[in-house]
Amino acid sequence: MRFTVAQLLELLAAGMTDQEILEDYPYLEEADIQATLLYAAHIANARTIINLPLAS
């Protein structure tokens, strides 16, 4: 199984609920979603900011 944090964040940002994600991707667990959000929060609080290209 290979599902990136970015992919999961994109689904959440698109408005999918946890339940919808778990139904569409049965190999994921609620803990995977929570870990992704925790990781994103950690990255958002990072003191070093890098320049990333904006999505087009």
C-alpha positions in Angstrom: 0.0 0.0 0.0 1.4 3.4 -1.0 -0.7 6.4 -0.1 1.1 9.7 0.5 0.3 12.3 3.1 -0.1 14.8 0.3 -2.8 12.6 -1.4 -4.7 12.3 1.8 -4.5 16.0 2.5 -5.8 16.7 -1.0 -8.8 14.5 -0.4 -9.6 16.3 2.8 -9.0 19.7 1.3 -11.4 18.8 -1.5 -14.1 18.3 1.1 -14.2 14.5 1.5 -15.2 13.3 4.9 -13.2 10.8 6.9 -16.0 8.3 6.3 -16.0 8.9 2.5 -12.2 8.4 2.4 -12.4 5.2 4.4 -15.1 3.8 2.2 -13.2 4.7 -1.0 -9.9 3.5 0.3 -10.6 0.5 2.6 -7.0 -0.2 3.3 -6.8 3.1 5.2 -7.8 3.5 8.8 -9.0 6.4 10.9 -5.6 6.4 12.6 -4.0 7.1 9.2 -6.2 10.2 8.7 -5.4 11.4 12.3 -1.7 10.8 11.7 -1.8 12.8 8.5 -3.5 15.8 10.2 -1.0 15.7 13.0 1.9 15.6 10.6 0.4 18.5 8.6 0.0 20.5 11.8 3.6 19.8 12.7 4.8 20.9 9.3 2.6 24.1 9.5 4.3 25.0 12.8 7.8 24.5 11.5 10.1 27.5 11.9 11.9 26.9 8.5 9.8 27.9 5.6 10.8 26.7 2.1 9.5 28.1 -1.2 7.3 25.6 -2.9 5.8 26.2 -6.4 2.1 27.0 -6.3 -0.2 24.4 -7.9 -1.5 25.5 -11.3 
